[in-house]
């Protein structure tokens, strides 16, 4: 099994596949097939191009002279919104374990009225970070108990990311947050190449910080609505600058589509700020080397952002190159991780990148790609992965199983999954003729502490 395919199956990759741009080099181009929806220029990519750049978007090894020091994040952001509190659970050194390292057993008292927890493990290069253990007051293990890239069968799904790891609880439909004492263990590992596959290796890193953000309501119930702030950053890619971004027909139409899609699940989307980026960030390259972490093109770009509070940073670039099965294809959008590190800005994984050139002039495709990546940042996974064997942990999302693979190529296309989830915003491949969220997806997304309880 190839490394790219292994990541596709095991890692539940984040980026949204997109059409190849005109004039794109052949090595970075995917074959495409017309979607066929009247009036909709969206297309399905015929290769599996939902590219690397989620938790496994990492940089190739660099010479010391090329290394860039990323800013150190503050321990606790000071501008948290009403209803959200933060605690530092640990700054103790990790202890070596079998194939990974872990924090001491951390005790967290979850108050009455709490509806969600968002954990952030602030590490550094080298290392991938995650939540290993989350045992509730009912003695049920909601985490995996060890450290790995992704735990699909866990009661509450947990992934890992380079430099900074995040985990949302609940991220699954059948999980509710219980008040009382929780036992938490955060963890980290390094990737080593073993028998043509990357696997966790011995730990040589230092002591990360483990934080938790707790979202509470007066009655302990999930509100039916909330507000999401976006900050837009323009690299000049696609001809978009801060001065004209909101007047650009593509972006204005995309924001209208995003607003419509999220209004349907009770989330009101607001553009809070617009900014220009310094030169040098219009093209991002997604390397395939996972032995070095924390300084990818994406990380270096999001390092230009600061401040922001409760908002998601959205970066418009020209192109995102690389990724996909065997490194082929063009990527339309990338979320730093699932979920993103809420309330942190200018640090690795803290943002979403959107490539305007391959997405073309269609505001619906741009808007649905952005909506897809926002969903990842809020904690949503693909309802069905391209293999037809891996599904999200939300009970009401449609599943497209491998039996729908009519051409028997092992990759589920949008045309094969019509009626089986191809119209879901979080479907793994771009080019859906319609786009919807389910109620269950809306519940998970609204529970994220980034969704404000009151209009800002």
C-alpha positions as CSV (number, residue, x, y, z in Angstrom):
1,X,0.0,0.0,0.0
2,X,1.4,3.4,-1.0
3,X,2.1,6.0,1.7
4,X,-0.3,8.5,0.1
5,X,-3.1,5.9,0.0
6,X,-2.3,4.9,3.6
7,X,-2.7,8.5,4.7
8,X,-5.9,8.8,2.8
9,X,-7.5,5.8,4.5
10,X,-6.1,6.3,8.0
11,X,-5.8,10.1,8.3
12,X,-9.1,11.2,6.9
13,X,-7.5,14.0,5.0
14,X,-8.9,17.5,5.2
15,X,-8.5,19.4,2.0
16,X,-11.3,19.7,-0.6
17,X,-10.4,18.4,-4.0
18,X,-10.7,20.8,-6.9
19,X,-10.4,21.0,-10.7
20,X,-7.0,21.3,-12.2
21,X,-6.1,24.9,-13.2
22,X,-5.6,25.7,-16.9
23,X,-2.0,25.6,-17.8
24,X,-1.1,23.6,-14.7
25,X,2.0,21.4,-15.1
26,X,1.1,17.8,-16.1
27,X,2.7,16.4,-12.9
28,X,0.3,18.5,-10.8
29,X,-2.8,17.9,-12.9
30,X,-5.7,15.6,-12.3
31,X,-8.0,14.2,-15.0
32,X,-11.5,15.6,-14.6
33,X,-15.0,14.7,-15.6
34,X,-17.9,17.1,-16.1
35,X,-20.4,16.9,-13.2
36,X,-23.3,17.6,-15.4
37,X,-25.4,19.8,-13.1
38,X,-27.1,22.5,-15.2
39,X,-25.7,25.9,-14.6
40,X,-23.1,24.6,-12.1
41,X,-19.5,24.7,-13.2
42,X,-18.4,22.5,-10.3
43,X,-16.6,19.3,-11.4
44,X,-15.7,16.0,-9.9
45,X,-12.0,15.2,-10.0
46,X,-11.5,11.8,-11.5
47,X,-8.4,11.0,-9.3
48,X,-8.5,10.9,-5.6
49,X,-7.3,14.4,-4.9
50,X,-8.5,15.2,-1.4
51,X,-5.0,16.1,-0.6
52,X,-2.5,15.8,2.2
53,X,-2.5,19.1,4.1
54,X,-4.7,18.3,7.0
55,X,-2.9,17.0,10.1
56,X,-0.2,15.6,7.8
57,X,0.7,18.7,5.8
58,X,4.3,18.9,6.8
59,X,7.5,20.3,5.4
60,X,10.5,18.5,3.9
61,X,13.7,18.6,5.8
62,X,15.4,22.0,5.5
63,X,18.9,23.2,5.8
64,X,19.6,25.1,9.1
65,X,20.0,28.3,7.1
66,X,16.5,27.8,5.7
67,X,14.8,27.2,9.0
68,X,12.2,29.7,10.1
69,X,11.4,30.2,13.8
70,X,7.7,30.3,14.3
71,X,6.3,32.6,17.1
72,X,5.6,31.0,20.4
73,X,1.9,31.1,21.3
74,X,0.6,32.7,24.5
75,X,-0.3,30.2,27.2
76,X,-3.9,31.3,27.4
77,X,-5.6,33.8,25.0
78,X,-7.0,36.7,27.0
79,X,-9.9,37.7,24.9
80,X,-12.3,34.7,25.2
81,X,-16.0,35.2,24.5
82,X,-18.8,35.0,27.0
83,X,-19.5,31.4,28.0
84,X,-15.9,30.2,27.3
85,X,-13.2,29.6,29.9
86,X,-9.7,28.2,29.6
87,X,-7.5,26.1,31.8
88,X,-3.9,25.1,31.5
89,X,-3.9,21.4,32.5
90,X,-0.2,20.7,32.2
91,X,3.3,22.1,31.4
92,X,5.1,19.0,32.7
93,X,7.5,17.1,30.5
94,X,6.1,14.2,28.6
95,X,7.1,10.7,29.8
96,X,8.4,8.1,27.3
97,X,5.9,5.3,26.6
98,X,5.8,2.5,24.0
99,X,6.2,4.3,20.6
100,X,5.1,7.7,22.0
101,X,5.3,10.0,25.0
102,X,2.6,11.2,27.3
103,X,1.7,13.8,29.9
104,X,1.0,12.8,33.5
105,X,-2.6,11.9,34.3
106,X,-4.4,15.2,34.3
107,X,-7.6,15.9,36.3
108,X,-10.2,18.2,34.8
109,X,-13.3,19.3,36.6
110,X,-16.1,19.9,34.1
111,X,-18.7,22.2,35.6
112,X,-22.5,21.9,35.3
113,X,-23.7,23.6,32.2
114,X,-20.7,22.7,30.1
115,X,-21.6,21.6,26.5
116,X,-18.2,21.1,24.9
117,X,-14.5,20.8,25.5
118,X,-11.8,21.8,23.1
119,X,-8.3,20.6,23.9
120,X,-5.1,22.2,22.5
121,X,-1.7,20.6,22.9
122,X,0.9,23.3,22.2
123,X,4.0,21.4,21.0
124,X,6.8,22.3,18.6
125,X,8.9,20.8,15.9
126,X,9.6,17.9,15.8
127,X,6.5,16.1,16.9
128,X,2.8,15.3,16.3
129,X,0.4,15.9,19.2
130,X,-2.9,14.6,20.2
131,X,-5.2,13.6,23.1
132,X,-4.5,10.0,24.2
133,X,-7.0,9.5,27.0
134,X,-10.3,11.1,28.0
135,X,-12.1,9.1,30.7
136,X,-15.4,10.6,31.9
137,X,-17.1,10.6,35.3
138,X,-18.9,7.5,34.1
139,X,-15.5,5.7,33.7
140,X,-16.1,5.4,30.0
141,X,-13.0,6.0,27.8
142,X,-13.8,8.6,25.2
143,X,-10.3,8.7,23.9
144,X,-8.0,6.0,22.6
145,X,-5.7,5.3,25.5
146,X,-2.6,5.6,23.4
147,X,-1.2,8.0,20.9
148,X,-1.7,7.6,17.1
149,X,-2.6,9.6,14.0
150,X,-6.3,8.9,14.3
151,X,-8.7,6.8,16.3
152,X,-11.7,6.0,14.1
153,X,-13.5,3.5,16.4
154,X,-13.1,5.7,19.5
155,X,-16.3,6.7,21.2
156,X,-15.2,10.3,20.5
157,X,-13.0,10.6,17.4
158,X,-9.6,12.1,18.0
159,X,-6.9,12.9,15.4
160,X,-3.3,14.3,15.6
161,X,-1.5,17.2,14.0
162,X,2.1,18.5,13.7
163,X,3.3,21.1,16.2
164,X,-0.1,21.8,17.7
165,X,-2.8,19.1,18.3
166,X,-6.5,19.8,18.9
167,X,-9.5,17.6,19.9
168,X,-13.1,18.4,20.3
169,X,-15.4,16.7,22.7
170,X,-18.1,15.8,21.6
171,X,-17.2,15.2,18.0
172,X,-19.5,12.2,17.7
173,X,-23.3,12.0,17.8
174,X,-23.6,9.5,20.6
175,X,-21.4,11.5,23.0
176,X,-22.7,14.0,25.5
177,X,-20.5,16.0,27.9
178,X,-20.8,14.9,31.6
179,X,-20.1,17.2,34.5
180,X,-17.6,16.0,37.0
181,X,-14.0,14.8,37.1
182,X,-12.4,13.7,33.8
183,X,-9.0,12.0,33.5
184,X,-7.0,13.4,30.6
185,X,-3.7,12.4,29.0
186,X,-2.1,14.3,26.1
187,X,0.6,12.8,24.0
188,X,3.1,13.2,21.2
189,X,5.1,11.2,18.8
190,X,7.6,11.5,15.9
191,X,7.3,9.9,12.5
192,X,9.8,7.4,11.3
193,X,9.9,5.5,8.0
194,X,9.5,1.8,8.7
195,X,9.0,-0.8,5.9
196,X,7.8,1.8,3.4
197,X,5.2,3.2,5.9
198,X,5.6,6.0,8.4
199,X,4.8,5.1,12.0
200,X,5.2,6.6,15.4
201,X,8.9,6.6,16.6
202,X,10.8,7.2,19.8
203,X,10.1,10.5,21.5
204,X,12.9,13.1,21.8
205,X,10.8,16.3,22.2
206,X,10.3,18.6,25.2
207,X,7.3,19.5,27.4
208,X,4.2,20.8,25.5
209,X,1.5,22.7,27.2
210,X,-2.0,21.1,27.4
211,X,-4.9,23.5,27.5
212,X,-8.7,23.1,27.5
213,X,-11.4,25.5,26.5
214,X,-14.8,24.9,28.2
215,X,-18.0,26.2,26.6
216,X,-21.0,26.5,29.0
217,X,-24.6,27.6,28.8
218,X,-27.0,28.5,31.7
219,X,-29.1,25.4,31.1
220,X,-26.4,23.1,29.8
221,X,-28.2,22.8,26.5
222,X,-26.8,23.4,23.0
223,X,-28.3,26.6,21.7
224,X,-30.1,26.5,18.4
225,X,-28.0,29.3,16.9
226,X,-24.6,30.9,17.2
227,X,-22.2,33.3,15.4
228,X,-19.0,32.7,13.6
229,X,-16.4,35.4,12.9
230,X,-14.1,35.1,9.9
231,X,-10.9,37.1,9.3
232,X,-9.9,37.3,5.6
233,X,-6.2,37.4,4.6
234,X,-5.2,38.2,1.0
235,X,-1.9,37.1,-0.5
236,X,-2.7,38.8,-3.9
237,X,-3.4,35.3,-5.3
238,X,-6.3,35.2,-7.8
239,X,-6.0,39.0,-8.0
240,X,-7.7,39.5,-4.6
241,X,-6.4,42.2,-2.2
242,X,-7.9,43.4,1.1
243,X,-9.1,46.6,-0.6
244,X,-11.2,44.8,-3.1
245,X,-11.9,41.3,-1.6
246,X,-15.5,42.0,-0.5
247,X,-16.4,43.7,-3.8
248,X,-15.0,40.8,-5.9
249,X,-17.9,39.0,-7.5
250,X,-16.4,35.6,-6.8
251,X,-15.8,36.3,-3.1
252,X,-19.1,38.1,-2.6
253,X,-21.0,35.2,-4.1
254,X,-18.9,32.7,-2.1
255,X,-19.7,34.5,1.1
256,X,-23.4,34.5,0.2
257,X,-23.3,30.7,-0.3
258,X,-21.4,30.2,2.9
259,X,-23.9,32.3,4.8
260,X,-26.8,30.3,3.3
261,X,-25.3,26.9,4.1
262,X,-24.4,27.7,7.7
263,X,-27.7,29.6,8.4
264,X,-29.4,26.3,7.7
265,X,-27.7,24.8,10.7
266,X,-28.1,27.8,12.9
267,X,-24.7,29.5,12.5
268,X,-24.6,33.1,11.4
269,X,-21.3,33.9,9.5
270,X,-19.8,37.4,9.8
271,X,-16.7,38.8,8.2
272,X,-15.0,40.6,11.0
273,X,-11.7,41.8,9.4
274,X,-9.8,41.9,6.1
275,X,-6.0,42.1,5.8
276,X,-3.3,41.9,3.2
277,X,-0.4,39.4,3.6
278,X,3.2,40.4,3.0
279,X,4.6,39.1,-0.3
280,X,5.6,35.4,-0.8
281,X,2.5,33.5,0.2
282,X,0.5,33.3,-3.0
283,X,1.6,29.7,-3.8
284,X,1.7,27.0,-1.2
285,X,3.3,23.6,-1.8
286,X,2.2,20.6,0.2
287,X,5.2,18.3,0.6
288,X,4.9,14.6,1.3
289,X,7.8,14.2,3.8
290,X,6.3,13.7,7.3
291,X,9.5,13.3,9.2
292,X,9.8,17.1,9.9
293,X,6.9,19.2,11.2
294,X,5.7,22.6,12.1
295,X,7.2,24.7,9.3
296,X,5.2,24.0,6.2
297,X,4.2,26.7,3.7
298,X,0.8,26.8,5.4
299,X,2.4,27.2,8.9
300,X,4.7,30.0,7.6
301,X,1.8,31.8,6.1
302,X,-0.5,31.6,9.1
303,X,2.4,32.9,11.2
304,X,1.7,36.3,9.6
305,X,-1.6,36.6,11.5
306,X,-2.0,37.9,15.0
307,X,-4.8,38.8,17.4
308,X,-8.2,37.7,16.3
309,X,-9.9,36.3,19.4
310,X,-12.8,34.0,18.6
311,X,-12.5,33.8,14.8
312,X,-11.3,31.6,12.0
313,X,-8.5,33.0,9.8
314,X,-9.2,32.4,6.1
315,X,-6.3,32.9,3.7
316,X,-6.8,33.4,0.0
317,X,-3.9,32.2,-2.2
318,X,-3.3,31.6,-5.9
319,X,-2.6,27.9,-5.8
320,X,-2.0,25.0,-3.5
321,X,0.3,22.5,-5.2
322,X,0.9,18.8,-4.4
323,X,-1.0,16.4,-2.2
324,X,-3.5,13.9,-3.4
325,X,-2.9,10.2,-4.1
326,X,0.6,9.7,-5.3
327,X,1.1,13.5,-5.0
328,X,-1.1,14.2,-8.1
329,X,-3.9,16.8,-8.4
330,X,-4.6,20.3,-7.4
331,X,-6.0,21.3,-4.1
332,X,-8.8,23.9,-3.7
333,X,-8.8,24.3,0.1
334,X,-6.9,23.2,3.2
335,X,-7.8,23.3,6.9
336,X,-4.9,23.2,9.4
337,X,-6.4,20.3,11.4
338,X,-9.6,18.7,12.6
339,X,-10.6,20.7,14.6
340,X,-8.4,23.8,14.4
341,X,-6.7,25.2,17.4
342,X,-9.4,27.6,18.5
343,X,-8.5,31.0,19.8
344,X,-4.9,30.8,18.7
345,X,-3.6,32.9,15.7
346,X,-0.3,33.1,14.0
347,X,0.7,29.6,15.1
348,X,0.9,26.3,13.2
349,X,-2.4,24.8,12.0
350,X,-4.3,28.0,12.9
351,X,-6.0,28.7,9.7
352,X,-7.6,27.7,6.4
353,X,-6.1,28.3,2.9
354,X,-8.2,28.6,-0.3
355,X,-6.7,28.5,-3.8
356,X,-8.6,30.8,-6.0
357,X,-7.1,30.0,-9.4
358,X,-8.0,26.3,-9.6
359,X,-11.5,27.1,-8.3
360,X,-12.1,29.4,-11.2
361,X,-14.9,32.0,-11.5
362,X,-17.7,30.0,-9.9
363,X,-18.7,31.5,-6.6
364,X,-20.7,28.5,-5.6
365,X,-17.7,26.2,-5.9
366,X,-15.5,28.7,-4.0
367,X,-18.2,29.1,-1.3
368,X,-18.8,25.3,-0.9
369,X,-15.0,24.7,-0.7
370,X,-14.7,27.3,2.0
371,X,-17.7,26.0,3.8
372,X,-16.2,22.5,3.7
373,X,-12.9,23.6,5.2
374,X,-14.7,25.7,7.9
375,X,-16.5,22.5,8.7
376,X,-13.2,20.7,9.3
377,X,-11.9,23.6,11.4
378,X,-15.1,23.3,13.6
379,X,-14.5,19.5,14.0
380,X,-16.4,17.9,11.2
381,X,-15.0,14.9,9.3
382,X,-15.9,13.5,5.8
383,X,-19.1,11.5,6.0
384,X,-17.5,9.0,3.6
385,X,-13.8,8.7,2.8
386,X,-12.8,7.9,-0.8
387,X,-12.3,4.2,0.1
388,X,-15.9,3.6,0.9
389,X,-14.9,2.0,4.2
390,X,-14.3,4.9,6.6
391,X,-17.2,7.1,7.8
392,X,-17.7,10.0,10.1
393,X,-18.9,9.5,13.7
394,X,-22.2,11.4,13.1
395,X,-25.3,9.1,12.9
396,X,-27.4,11.1,10.5
397,X,-24.9,11.7,7.7
398,X,-25.3,9.5,4.6
399,X,-22.7,6.8,3.9
400,X,-21.5,5.9,0.4
401,X,-20.1,2.4,0.7
402,X,-17.7,0.6,-1.6
403,X,-20.6,-1.2,-3.2
404,X,-21.3,2.1,-5.0
405,X,-17.9,2.0,-6.7
406,X,-19.4,1.1,-10.1
407,X,-16.1,1.4,-12.1
408,X,-14.3,-0.7,-9.5
409,X,-11.3,1.6,-9.2
410,X,-11.4,1.7,-5.4
411,X,-12.2,5.4,-5.3
412,X,-15.7,6.7,-4.8
413,X,-16.6,9.6,-7.1
414,X,-19.4,12.1,-6.7
415,X,-21.3,10.6,-9.6
416,X,-21.2,7.2,-7.9
417,X,-22.5,8.6,-4.6
418,X,-25.5,10.5,-5.8
419,X,-28.2,9.8,-3.2
420,X,-25.5,8.5,-0.8
421,X,-24.0,11.7,0.4
422,X,-22.4,13.4,-2.6
423,X,-24.5,16.5,-1.9
424,X,-23.2,16.8,1.6
425,X,-20.9,19.9,2.2
426,X,-18.4,17.6,3.8
427,X,-18.3,15.0,1.1
428,X,-14.6,14.3,0.4
429,X,-14.6,15.4,-3.2
430,X,-15.5,18.8,-4.7
431,X,-18.1,19.3,-7.4
432,X,-21.4,18.6,-5.7
433,X,-24.5,19.8,-7.6
434,X,-26.1,20.8,-4.3
435,X,-24.7,21.2,-0.8
436,X,-26.3,20.5,2.6
437,X,-25.4,19.8,6.2
438,X,-27.3,17.4,8.4
439,X,-28.7,18.3,11.8
440,X,-26.1,16.1,13.5
441,X,-23.3,18.0,11.7
442,X,-24.9,21.3,12.8
443,X,-25.0,20.2,16.4
444,X,-21.3,19.3,16.5
445,X,-20.3,22.5,14.7
446,X,-22.4,24.8,17.0
447,X,-20.9,23.1,20.0
448,X,-17.4,24.3,19.1
449,X,-16.3,27.1,21.5
450,X,-15.5,29.2,18.4
451,X,-19.3,29.5,17.8
452,X,-20.3,32.6,19.8
453,X,-23.4,32.4,22.1
454,X,-24.2,36.1,21.4
455,X,-23.9,38.3,18.3
456,X,-20.6,40.2,18.5
